[in-house]
Amino acid sequence: VDVVLFAAGFSWLIPPFVVLCTGREGVFHFMLRRFEGDVRRCHRDGAYVAELFCTVPVQVGQQWWQHRPRESSLRAENACRSWEMGTVRTIEEERFSVSIPRGGAKREVQWVPIRRQSWASAELLETASREIRCIDWRRLSPELMRSSTFKAEEGSEAWYDLSRRLVPGERIDFFMSHSWYDDAETKWQRLEEVAASFFREHGRYPTFWLDKVCIDQTLISEGLRVLPVYIMACRKVLVLVGKTYLHRLWCVWELFVLFSFAQQRYASERAVVVPLHADLNIQEQLRHFNVMDCSCYDPNEEARLFQVIRGLGCHEFNRRIHQWAA
């Protein structure tokens, strides 16, 4: 009996002893990593963000942007003016109408197919788990990093074939978060440095998730739909910050996914920031970051992204990025 009582009493002393040796902060940090490092939890969080993005509804009276005709002089003189604004007039089961002003009282009505607007997070998670791919370092190249658009003679299949499915139990090392508008040559140099450093530490080269090769370019919208799951499925988010990165909304959306649900410290640990230029003061840019300064090519996607971000609160998201810089 005495032995049992001694063992029971000693067991009660273990937690205070651990706290004394490592500190409360250390114990909290250890448990946080155990809790938030769970892969399945990360996947579920990503699927939840994906569900928020997919369920933004189209409503009568809202602004909707349509591509200008290819022969339009306005489109030819400025790529940013490839869109013209209209208003959603009616919504049917499989399509909705957009009324576009054509001068004076004239208006043109165009019909737009309705994308499915009800996606359960479990369904999105299943889709992402089935479709997730990665690219090995040896298959990346400077040419691959130069443009997000493929040449007609190459075909998007050539890109997609560079990636592969994951083997059971495999987890991608880096989600590559970058702006296609930033300098490709400098970006490649930084990637070489990251790969070399990773090899020295792990004895192998890393794997990456890169949108250009890991999403079927003939089904881009389907791939973007589950993007948050892909982000959370990777061990780290490699943030390649160039001069345009913090102004591109899709880039910032990737940071939003990472910082939305995780504790600040855990999210900060998962984000590996690599400045593309030595003279780029990343901390200063992050301290003055404002998500409302960001934009993306498709104004309809921009509106949907902002609607989800406002759900968390633009001010709150800005605050988390500012804390990240501290």
C-alpha distance (Angstrom), angle and dihedral (degrees) to the residues before:
residue distance angle dihedral
V1 . . .
D2 3.80 . .
V3 3.80 90.2 .
V4 3.79 91.4 51.0
L5 3.80 92.0 48.8
F6 3.81 90.8 47.6
A7 3.82 91.7 50.6
A8 3.79 91.3 47.7
G9 3.80 92.1 48.7
F10 3.79 91.6 46.7
S11 3.80 91.3 51.7
W12 3.79 89.1 56.8
L13 3.80 89.2 56.1
I14 3.83 94.3 55.0
P15 3.85 98.4 77.3
P16 3.84 94.4 49.3
F17 3.82 89.3 45.5
V18 3.83 91.6 52.3
V19 3.81 90.7 48.1
L20 3.80 90.5 48.2
C21 3.82 92.3 51.6
T22 3.81 99.4 41.6
G23 3.79 102.2 23.2
R24 3.79 127.9 -124.2
E25 3.78 90.3 -83.5
G26 3.79 91.4 54.5
V27 3.80 94.0 49.8
F28 3.80 91.4 46.7
H29 3.80 90.3 49.2
F30 3.82 91.9 49.9
M31 3.81 93.4 49.8
L32 3.78 91.3 44.2
R33 3.78 91.3 55.5
R34 3.82 90.9 47.3
F35 3.81 91.9 49.2
E36 3.79 101.0 40.0
G37 3.78 95.8 33.8
D38 3.80 89.9 67.8
V39 3.80 105.3 120.2
R40 3.79 95.3 -147.4
R41 3.78 91.7 51.9
C42 3.81 90.4 50.6
H43 3.80 90.1 51.1
R44 3.81 91.9 49.8
D45 3.80 91.8 49.9
G46 3.80 89.8 51.2
A47 3.80 91.3 48.8
Y48 3.80 90.8 51.4
V49 3.84 91.7 54.3
A50 3.81 88.8 46.3
E51 3.81 89.8 53.2
L52 3.81 90.5 52.4
F53 3.80 90.6 52.5
C54 3.81 94.3 46.0
T55 3.80 96.3 48.7
V56 3.82 98.5 56.2
P57 3.84 99.5 124.4
V58 3.80 130.4 -139.0
Q59 3.80 109.9 -121.2
V60 3.79 134.8 -166.0
G61 3.80 110.7 -99.8
Q62 3.80 97.2 24.0
Q63 3.79 122.7 125.6
W64 3.78 116.4 -99.2
W65 3.78 127.4 -175.3
Q66 3.79 124.5 -143.8
H67 3.81 129.7 -168.5
R68 3.76 114.1 -102.0
P69 3.80 115.7 -120.6
R70 3.81 111.9 -86.3
E71 3.80 91.3 -116.9
S72 3.81 92.7 55.6
S73 3.82 112.9 124.1
L74 3.80 90.0 -145.7
R75 3.79 90.4 57.3
A76 3.79 92.1 47.5
E77 3.80 95.3 52.9
N78 3.79 97.1 48.4
A79 3.80 128.9 18.2
C80 3.81 89.8 -153.5
R81 3.78 88.4 63.7
S82 3.79 93.8 60.1
W83 3.81 88.2 111.1
E84 3.77 134.1 69.6
M85 3.78 124.5 -163.6
G86 3.78 125.3 -121.5
T87 3.79 138.9 159.8
V88 3.79 128.6 -109.2
R89 3.81 105.7 -115.1
T90 3.81 107.1 172.6
I91 3.80 136.0 7.1
E92 3.79 123.4 -150.0
E93 3.78 130.2 179.9
E94 3.81 96.6 -89.0
R95 3.81 103.7 14.9
F96 3.79 145.3 21.4
S97 3.78 133.0 -147.3
V98 3.80 126.1 -122.2
S99 3.79 120.8 -158.9
I100 3.83 112.7 -147.6
P101 3.85 122.0 -169.5
R102 3.80 115.0 -120.8
G103 3.79 101.3 -176.8
G104 3.77 128.8 -61.8
A105 3.79 111.6 -1.1
K106 3.79 93.5 -24.9
R107 3.78 117.9 115.0
E108 3.78 131.9 177.2
V109 3.79 120.5 -144.7
Q110 3.79 117.8 -145.3
W111 3.78 126.1 -176.7
V112 3.81 123.1 -135.0
P113 3.84 125.2 -166.1
I114 3.79 113.3 -118.2
R115 3.74 114.1 -120.0
R116 3.75 115.2 -141.6
Q117 3.81 106.2 -84.0
S118 3.79 102.5 -171.3
W119 3.80 116.4 74.3
A120 3.79 124.1 158.6
S121 3.79 115.2 -142.3
A122 3.83 90.0 -125.5
E123 3.80 90.3 57.2
L124 3.80 92.3 47.5
L125 3.79 90.2 48.4
E126 3.79 91.0 51.9
T127 3.81 91.4 49.2
A128 3.80 92.9 49.0
S129 3.80 92.5 46.9
R130 3.78 89.7 52.6
E131 3.81 96.7 45.1
I132 3.82 103.9 35.6
R133 3.80 114.1 124.5
C134 3.78 138.7 171.1
I135 3.78 138.9 -158.5
D136 3.79 123.4 -131.8
W137 3.79 118.2 -128.1
R138 3.81 92.6 -116.1
R139 3.81 90.0 61.5
L140 3.79 95.6 52.9
S141 3.80 117.6 93.5
P142 3.83 140.7 176.4
E143 3.81 89.3 -107.9
L144 3.79 91.3 56.1
M145 3.80 91.3 56.1
R146 3.82 95.9 51.6
S147 3.78 101.4 81.4
S148 3.77 141.4 8.9
T149 3.82 91.2 -144.5
F150 3.78 123.4 77.0
K151 3.79 128.0 -136.8
A152 3.77 115.8 -110.6
E153 3.80 92.1 -122.5
E154 3.81 91.4 53.3
G155 3.78 99.1 48.6
S156 3.79 124.4 -153.3
E157 3.81 89.7 -97.5
A158 3.82 89.4 72.4
W159 3.80 89.2 60.0
Y160 3.78 95.7 44.5
D161 3.80 91.4 50.0
L162 3.81 89.3 60.4
S163 3.80 89.6 68.3
R164 3.79 126.3 66.1
R165 3.77 140.4 -158.5
L166 3.78 118.6 -95.7
V167 3.78 119.8 -103.2
P168 3.84 115.8 -123.0
G169 3.79 110.9 -73.0
E170 3.81 94.0 11.2
R171 3.80 120.6 134.9
I172 3.81 123.2 -164.4
D173 3.78 113.9 -113.8
F174 3.82 100.2 -145.6
F175 3.77 136.5 20.0
M176 3.81 101.0 -153.0
S177 3.81 108.6 -135.2
H178 3.80 111.0 -174.4
S179 3.78 144.8 129.4
W180 3.79 118.9 -106.2
Y181 3.82 86.5 -148.5
D182 3.82 92.0 66.1
D183 3.81 123.1 92.0
A184 3.81 109.8 -73.5
E185 3.81 98.0 -157.6
T186 3.79 93.6 53.2
K187 3.79 89.7 44.8
W188 3.80 90.8 54.9
Q189 3.81 91.7 50.1
R190 3.81 90.4 53.8
L191 3.80 90.9 47.4
E192 3.81 90.0 54.0
E193 3.80 89.1 53.1
V194 3.81 92.0 49.4
A195 3.82 92.3 48.3
A196 3.82 92.7 48.3
S197 3.81 92.0 48.7
F198 3.80 91.0 48.2
F199 3.82 90.9 50.6
R200 3.79 92.4 51.8
E201 3.80 90.6 52.7
H202 3.81 101.1 39.6
G203 3.80 105.6 22.7
R204 3.81 92.1 -122.0
Y205 3.78 138.6 68.9
P206 3.82 119.8 -100.1
T207 3.77 131.1 -107.9
F208 3.81 122.0 -130.1
W209 3.77 141.0 -157.8
L210 3.83 107.4 -138.3
D211 3.79 120.1 175.2
K212 3.80 94.5 -141.2
V213 3.81 94.2 61.6
C214 3.82 104.6 20.0
I215 3.82 95.8 56.0
D216 3.78 120.6 64.2
Q217 3.82 100.0 -116.5
T218 3.80 90.9 -147.4
L219 3.83 88.5 59.3
I220 3.79 101.4 37.7
S221 3.82 96.9 145.2
E222 3.82 90.7 54.1
G223 3.80 90.2 52.0
L224 3.79 94.6 46.9
R225 3.79 89.8 49.3
V226 3.82 91.3 69.4
L227 3.81 96.6 33.0
P228 3.84 92.7 117.6
V229 3.81 90.0 59.0
Y230 3.81 91.0 52.0
I231 3.81 90.3 50.6
M232 3.79 93.6 51.4
A233 3.81 92.3 42.7
C234 3.82 92.8 64.3
R235 3.80 123.3 83.7
K236 3.80 94.0 -130.6
V237 3.79 138.3 11.2
L238 3.80 109.9 -131.8
V239 3.81 104.7 -149.2
L240 3.80 108.6 -160.9
V241 3.78 101.3 -168.6
G242 3.78 117.6 -160.9
K243 3.77 131.7 159.5
T244 3.81 94.9 -74.9
Y245 3.82 101.3 35.6
L246 3.81 99.5 95.2
H247 3.82 91.2 48.0
R248 3.82 96.6 53.2
L249 3.79 109.7 92.1
W250 3.81 96.0 -152.8
C251 3.82 89.2 54.6
V252 3.79 90.9 48.8
W253 3.82 89.6 46.1
E254 3.81 88.0 61.3
L255 3.80 89.3 54.9
F256 3.80 89.5 46.4
V257 3.80 91.0 56.3
L258 3.80 90.8 50.0
F259 3.82 96.2 47.1
S260 3.82 99.3 36.5
F261 3.80 101.5 84.5
A262 3.79 108.5 5.8
Q263 3.78 122.8 88.1
Q264 3.78 111.2 -95.2
R265 3.80 93.9 -111.0
Y266 3.78 95.1 49.3
A267 3.81 92.5 47.4
S268 3.80 90.6 48.1
E269 3.80 90.6 51.6
R270 3.78 92.1 52.1
A271 3.80 92.8 51.0
V272 3.82 112.4 82.5
V273 3.80 106.4 -166.1
V274 3.80 117.3 -154.8
P275 3.83 117.1 179.9
L276 3.78 112.4 -145.4
H277 3.80 93.4 -151.3
A278 3.80 130.2 42.8
D279 3.79 92.0 -139.4
L280 3.81 92.6 53.3
N281 3.80 109.4 108.3
I282 3.80 98.6 -151.3
Q283 3.79 96.0 176.2
E284 3.78 91.7 52.9
Q285 3.80 91.5 49.9
L286 3.81 92.0 48.4
R287 3.81 92.0 48.5
H288 3.82 89.8 56.3
F289 3.81 96.2 37.6
N290 3.80 117.6 138.6
V291 3.78 118.5 -179.2
M292 3.81 90.4 -151.6
D293 3.83 88.3 69.1
C294 3.81 90.5 65.2
S295 3.78 129.0 94.8
C296 3.80 141.5 169.6
Y297 3.80 135.2 -150.5
D298 3.81 97.2 -103.6
P299 3.84 109.4 60.5
N300 3.82 91.6 -161.3
E301 3.80 91.4 56.3
E302 3.80 88.4 44.8
A303 3.81 90.5 56.4
R304 3.82 92.1 49.2
L305 3.79 93.2 48.2
F306 3.79 92.2 49.4
Q307 3.79 91.5 48.7
V308 3.82 90.7 58.0
I309 3.82 93.1 42.8
R310 3.81 90.2 51.3
G311 3.81 86.9 55.3
L312 3.79 88.1 68.3
G313 3.77 91.3 35.1
C314 3.78 125.9 -101.9
H315 3.79 90.4 -126.7
E316 3.81 91.6 52.3
F317 3.79 92.3 48.8
N318 3.82 91.0 48.3
R319 3.81 89.0 50.0
R320 3.79 92.2 53.7
I321 3.80 91.6 50.7
H322 3.80 90.2 48.1
Q323 3.82 89.8 51.4
W324 3.79 89.3 49.8
A325 3.81 88.6 59.1
A326 3.82 92.9 50.4
